[in-house]
């Protein structure tokens, strides 16, 4: 017999299940949302654990989960780069295991659907944080990745980035865009990207300045695959650590997939929320301008 009490308990159960199956979890005013279209099950190993506080900003949509895929099949030319230039450099210690051991990003080198196509509403689906410090008492720190798919050749994509590091005045003169607030981006030695550009970077970010001195070197691994290794070396202003690996893979249709892996630590004692907000803005700003620069006529 179905009693009023039984009906009430059934209604409560339905409501609780609806809440539990919601598709969007807000991580806070300064956080990025978690979009969860599926839950972690044995048949879905790529879905993140939404209860894991170490990864609060992981995006788990079909496109975003691309950045969580791994592979043990690493191209020979990348194996060599990992051993010679990445593993041997302490500045890449946080990135080497992700790229070279677990095969993140490498797994999707030839999957253009895994890159952001410039649609504003979908951009966050193509970002992921592999780790993030969530303790406001400490410096803000994360390891993040993003994927961009642009309908131009790899040479055209590389042209703008090359100018930014080799000749920033010419970069600006030709109408390209760099990080918001940039007031200095300078080639310190006059070298080419292939030789390794030593540079100085400074930008005004609201209440404070960020910057560092670094070195960025481009490697051509095949006719269609390029990688740049970028790391901070000193002259730090609020940025305490910074390293970046970017892969540029031209696709069979002459479009290009740009995969960026990055580690950064921002001195933020007492200003954690502000630093986290600035870091999120930097990530999205670089994605938007990367697309705009690559597709510039």
Buried (B, 14 or more C-beta within 10 A) or exposed (E): EEEEEEEEEEEEEEEEEEEEEEEEEEEEEBBBBBBBEBEBEEEEEBBBEBEEEEBBBBBBBEBBBBBBBBEEEBEEBBEEBBEEBBBEBEBBEBBBBBBBEBBBBBBBBEBBEBBBBBEEEEBBBBBBBBBBBBEBEEBBBBBBBBBBBBBBBBEBBBBBBBBBBBBBEEBBEEEBBBBBBBEEBBBEEEBEBEEBBBBBBBBEBEEBBBBBBBBBBBBBBEEBBBBBBBBBEEBBBBBBBBBBBBBBBBBEEEBBBBBBBBBBBBBBEEBBBBBBBBBBBBBBBBBBBBBBBBBBE
